[in-house]
């Protein structure tokens, strides 16, 4: 099937789109991809929506701003996709299905026997009607309702890429997004978990000081001094005592612990915290990887990458591009791949990746009204 996948991360910086031709199993053929910036007004609305979500009590009706945000996200996706298709001489009719992650505004992991909550805002029906193409979205809800963590979901796609590349096992894929997560592939099966913050806290620290959106190549962090006592304070968080698999919201950790540090030392300390949390997560898998693949925006942070290479030696640490993968498109590709699996009823989450009791499919499928009428006829 020809699929266009969409991903909007917690950084709220843009819409990633990637075309795949895939059977949702072994076949993965790359098409064009792009990232288009999120309009400033949409980003401001989503920031307000996240604040509302973080203060949303369980059991109460969802905040009214959610519907406004859904409409804005659909409009943003439609404009971005239309631009993308025009640039690549494509049409919506060229695709069999669209796979859309939606915008995460809240993620709470299961705790003390209480199911978690996760919200990825989107309106699949509205998007299907706009585009005339079936849409799969809301990939995480089935898992959360079954008692799973609902994250990470990318391992099933990582596994397909690794199998196609014939890489040496055991192997770990590290995704350095706002939150860091890992996929471990070995003879023990597929394992995964969120490990801690990656770019999220460092980017917040940059913006707080009016120094831009990110630390280019980690140069500022490399110039600062690590405050090991604060790294230890972060690592004392209850999350690191929890067994795997486990998941995080970007806002589970804050900048409070480094509030008294100067700018450079703050970044150096956050970078060291990211490293230590990654190492703790890899230790939980119980494997010693021969190969480590870095994906996500954090792979551009040369200082962090060098730290990871040193800490994980003698493992071969490679960037996604070294394997002809597209590091910035990987998540959009993943949700394209999972859209096909959803249509086929194939699992997208597993006991070793989200803690769900048995392999489970997911995703909500919306068909364009015209298609429904045709099928009914």
N, C-alpha and C positions, 0 to 999 in steps of 0.2 A: 504494500500500500504506500502511496505517497502521502506524507504527513508533514504539516508545519507545526512545530512545537514552539511554545512561548514560556518564558520565565521572567518574573520580576522579583528581584531579591529584596532583602530587608534594607539594603542601602538606599533604595528608592531612587536610583540614579538612571534607570532606563528600562527598556523592554528588549530582552534578548529573543531573537527568532532564529530558528534553524530548520532547514528542510532535510528530511530523511526519506529514503525508500527502505522499508523494512517489513519483515513478517512478524515482528515482535519476538522473534526467537533468535535464529542464527544470522539472518541476513541484515546487514547494516551498511547502507550506501549513503555517503554524505552528499548533500546538495548545498546550495548557498546559505549563508547565515549573515546576520548583522545584529548590531546593538544600536538602537535609536534612543536618544535622550528622553527622559520623562519631562513633560512640561512643568515649569515651576509651580503653576497653580495646582496641578494635580499632586505634585509632591507635597505642597503645603496642606492640601486637603487630607492626604494620607497620614501625614504627621499628626494632624488633629484627630484622625480616626484611631490611630494607634494609642494616643493618650486616652481616648474614650474607652478603648478596648481594655487597657490595663486597669481601668477603674470600674469595669463591668462586673457586678456581683453575679455569682452563679444563681440560676433559677429565675432571673429577671429577663424581661424582653430585651432584645439586642438594642444598642444605642441607635437612635434615628439616623445618625450620620452614616451608618453602614450602607443604607440604600443609596444615599448620595454618592458615596465612594464607589459602590458597584457600578453605577452609571458612568462615573468618570473613568474608571478602569476599563470598562468595555469600550468607551469612546477612544481612549488612549491606545488600546490594542488595535482597534479598527484603523485608526489613522496610521499607526506605525506599520501595520501589516500592509495596508494599501500602498504606502511609500515603498516598502520592501519589495512588494510584488512588481510595482512599476519599474524599479531599478533593475530587476532581474528578468523582465519580460515574461512575467508569470501572471496567472489569474487565480482567484479563489477556486474556480472550477477545475483547476489542475490537481486539486487535492481531494483525497478520499475522506480525510478526517483532520481536525485540528485538535492538538493537545495543549491545554492551557492550565498552568499551575495556579494562577490567580495571585493576589497580593496577601501575604501573611500579615495579619495585624495582631494576632494573639496565638501563643502556643504554650500550653501548660501540660506537663507530663503527668501520667497517672501517679497517684500518691496515696499511700495508706488505704489501698483498696478502692479508692475513688477514681473513676475514669478521668482521663485528661480532657482538655478542651483545645481545639485547634480551629482557627478561622483563616481561610484563604478566600478573600472576597472576589467574587466574579459572578456574572450572570450568563451561564452557558446558553440558555435559551435565546436571550437577546442577541448574543454573538452569532449563534447558528442562523437566526433569522436575518441578521445583517449580511452575513457572508454567503448564505445558501449552502453551507457545508456542515455536516455533523460535528459536534464539539464534545470532547471529553474533558471534564474539569473535576474539581472537588476530589482529588485523588486520595486525600488523607482520612476522610471521615469514616469509611468502613473500618479501617484499622483502629481508629480511636474508639469507635463504638464496640469493637471486639476486645477492648482492653489493652491494645497495643500503644506504643509510643507515637505512632504515625510518622516517625522520622528516624533516620534518614530513609528516603525512598530510592535514591540513585543506585544502590548496590546491584540491583538486577540488571541495570544498563552497564555498569562497570564490568560486571561479570561477562556480558556479551562481548564487550570490547577486548577484554583480557583474553578470552578464548580465541577470538579472531586473530589477535596479535601473537598468540603462541608464546606468551611470556613465562619466565621461570617462576615457579611457586615455591614457597609461600610469598604472597605479594600483598602490599597495602597501597590503596589509593587514598591520598589525603586531599580533601577539598577544603581550600582556604577561602571561605566566603566571609560573611559577617560572623557566622559561627563556623568553627572547624568541625568536620566529621571525617570518619575513616571507614573504608570498606576493606575488610581482610578476607582474602581468598586463599584457601589452603585445603589440605586433605581433611580438615575438620569441618569443611563446608563454608557457607557464606556467613560472615559476621560483620556487624557494623554498629556504629554509635556516634553521637555527637561527643566531642571531647572537651570543648570549652570555646571561649571567644577566639576569633582569628583577627579579621580586619575590623570588626565592629567597634570595639573599644578604642583601638588606635585611631580610627577615623573620627570618632566622637571627640577625642582629645585634640586632634588637629583642628576641627571646626570650632571647638570651644576657645581655642587660642587664636582664631582667625588666620590660620596658616594654610588654608586650603582644605581639600577633601581627603587627602591621603598623603602618606610619607613616601615620596618618590624613591623607589629602590631601597627603602629603609635607611636612607642616609642619615636622617636625624636621630633615629633610634641607635644607630651605630656610634654616634658621637656622645651618647649619654652614658650614665652610670646606672647599672642595675642595682636596685635596692632589694636584696635577697629576702629581707624580713617581710617586705610587702608581697613578694611573690609567694612566700610561705603562707602569708595571711590569706591570699586568694585561694591557694591550694587546700586550705583547711575547710573550704566550703563543703556542705553536706553532699553536693552533687558528686564529688570525687570519691566519696565513700560508698556510693550506690553501685550496685552490680550492673553489668551490661546485659542487654542493650539499654541505652538511655538517650534522652533527647533534651534539648535546651531551647529556650526562647532567647533571642538576641539581648533582651533586657533583664535576664536573670542575674547578670553581673553589671556593676556600675563602676564609675570612676572615683567613687568616694575614697577608696583606700589610697589613691595617689594624689588626692586633692592638694596636698601640701608640697608636692615636688615641683622642681622647675620643669620647664617644657621638655628639654632633651631627656632628663632622667625619667620623666613620666613615660615617654615612648619606649625607652630602653627597658623599663620595668615591665610594661605591657607586652613587649615582644618576648621577653624571657618567660612571662606567664603563659603566653600562647605555646611556646616550646614545651614547657614543663607539662602542661595539660595534654598536649599531643603525645608526649612520651608515656604519660600515665595511661592514656587510652590504649596505645599500642601494647603496653604491658598487660592490660586486661584481656587482650585477645589470646595471650599465651603463645604467640608465635614469634619467631625471629625472621623477619622478612628478608628475602634475598633481593627483592626489587621493591622500590617505593616510587610511586608516580604522583607528582604534584599537579593539582588542577585548581581552578578558582583564581580570583584576582590576586590573592596573596602570593601566588607563584612569581609575581613581578617584583616582590619585595626581596631584593638580593640579600640583604642582611639576614632576614628570617630564613631564606633558603639555605644560606651558608651555615646557619646554626643547626638546621635540620640535618644537613649532610654530615656535619661533624658528629652530631649526637647519634646518628643511626649507622655510622660506619661499622662494618664494611659493606652494608647494603648498598646497592646501586640506586642512587636517588636521581630520578629522571623527570624532566618536565613533560607535560602532556604532549607538547609539540615534538619532542624527541621521538615519539611513537606515531607521529602523524595524526594524533588526536587534536581536537580544537578546544583548547583549554577554556576559552571564553564562551564557547557555544555548548559545552558539555551538558549543562542542566536543561537547556531548551531542547537539545537532542533527546535527553533522557525522558522528558515528558511527551515528546513525539513517540518514542519507542513504547512507553507505558500506555499511551492512548490505544495503540494497536493491541497490546496485551489485554486492556480492558474490554475492547470489542470482542476479543476471543475468549474472555472469561479466564485468562491466565493469571497466576498470582503476581503481585507486584511487591508484596511484603511477606516476611518470613520470620519464624521464631528467632533466628539468629540476628535479624536486622532491626526488628521493632519490638520483639518480645511477644508478638501475637501467638496464640496457641498452635495455629496451623497455617500453612501458606494460604494467602488470602488475596483475591483480586480486589480492585477498587476503581473509583472513578464513576462520575455520573455522566450519562450520555444524553445529549440533547440533539434532536433532529430538527432541521428547518421546517417551518409550518408547511411549506409547499411540498416537501418530501413526505410529511406525515399524511397530507391529503392524498398524494399520489399513491402511497402505500395502502391507504384505506380504500381507495378506489379499486 
